[in-house]
Amino acid sequence: MNIIKGRKLSYDYFRVDEDGKEEEAVRAVDQVDLDVKEGDFVAILGHNGSGKSTLAKHINAILLPTEGTLYVDGKDTKDESKLWEIRQSAGMVFQNPDNQIIGTIVDEDVGFGPENMGVPTKEIWERVEKSLKAVGMWEYRSHSPNKLSGGQKQRVAIAGVVAMRPKCIVLDEPTAMLDPNGRKEVIHTVQELNRKEHVTVLLITHYMEEVIEADKVIVMDQGKIVMQGTPKEVFSHVEELKSYRLDVPQATLVAYELQKKGVPLPDGILSMKELEQELEKLRA
């Protein structure tokens, strides 16, 4: 079953001149068809300005289509009467966790969303415990968020979304402000939620290594979906990805350069471990 279904989804924004008057319309998302199955891990890639973040904001109904339709858990995002249900179904995690953390204590912050939803107090604390344990932050429940690392803050922000029990989580470049260790922490957390809690995940990212284990990769350019498939399928097209100003995982690039020198390696190698295994086969 598709939890997200878009058909000919388009979105225009208007440039504003120095006097604050609207100028020409700019199409940020252009005739996009989107299908995301329940329980999938989908990564969306694209250069700056490709439309990926604009598309992400439609899934939580922060933005509404200029043309076309988007359904989230069977509900049309343009139906105002369904807005609350849509935002319960699809939670958002943004780049900067400081913009999402409002509590002075970790467990209070995670409980804020369920409290606003009118969840009974006993259940709120059950949700807080389960969510913090799910992201590996239970031992920090009494800490001040201000004293946490960037990766830990982002995991708390994710826990806050998880506590509201969404079917889908959209993460808009959640590791962009983190160091490599923080990035690993957050991506591992998201993968575990997907595998163990069966939460549908849409990950918007610039980091190619983060999408290796996704079920599906979507590549956007100039507001359109220009490539989609499994990671192996998408990363088999190194030159095409370069044409969209995108990188590929390091192992993929090394394998591609070896292929160009005549080494008979398969397309779509994604990890150094996989590359080592293929090279060992050639040596045998």
Beta strands, then each sheet from edge to edge (+ up, - down):
strand 1: 2-16
strand 2: 22-37
strand 3: 41-46
strand 4: 67-72
strand 5: 75-76
strand 6: 90-93
strand 7: 168-172
strand 8: 200-204
strand 9: 216-221
strand 10: 224-229
sheet 1: 2+ 1- 4+ 5-
sheet 2: 6+ 7+ 8+ 3+ 9+ 10-
end
